[in-house]
């Protein structure tokens, strides 16, 4: 893959640290001339273009990695990172959230089976502990890049042949159109976890990397339909909420 051309070289001034000036130049390159997945020029090419040391180049690139703007792949190079998906606290499928931000969503099926769920899932569905339900574990992708792993259980009595449908796409759409189960509300619990070895491989991160964990129990009216545990890459997924203070919180 040929390296992209750098903007015309310029002498970095003394108004700010050189690594800061270089970081801004490279960030603008990533934003205006390159696209997610494109390769950045080599460290040597950047040195020569701007007359800076290797240490300065590595510090500037390191800052961009830490900010989630670029990613390094050992033995391959440095690439523009995908833009993080920003999720707001409203009920929407992964596919619709991605589509709203002009990202192409897709899935890789990791597991699709009927089985005995964990006790907490059976309790949520209100069924006997050994009654089988549907489990669907998927790697969720955006523009071909891994974003999350969903490990979901669905009430088999409500959606008996779910696994015979196109579950590579939005399951919420299938539930609504095929079974009349429009997801109306859900309870979400959000925590931070460390990536297990298996999750790290699937999400292309180092083991023990911090991940965002979201556990969601979803309803369609009074029907308990879904129990889903997901882990997300924090550099590709963010939660954003608007909060307000109620009148009762004010004291005289």
Secondary structure by P-SEA (a helix, b strand, c coil): ccccccccbbbbcccccaaaaaaaaaaaaaccccccccccccaaaaaaaccccaaaaaaaaaaaaaaccccccccbbbbbbccbbbbccccccaaaaaaaacbbbbbbbcccccccccaaaaaaacccccbbbbbbbbbcccccccccccccccccccccccccccccccaaaaaaaacccccccbbbbbbbbcccaaaaaaaccccccbbbbbbbbbbccccccbbbbbbbccccbbbbbbbbbccccccc
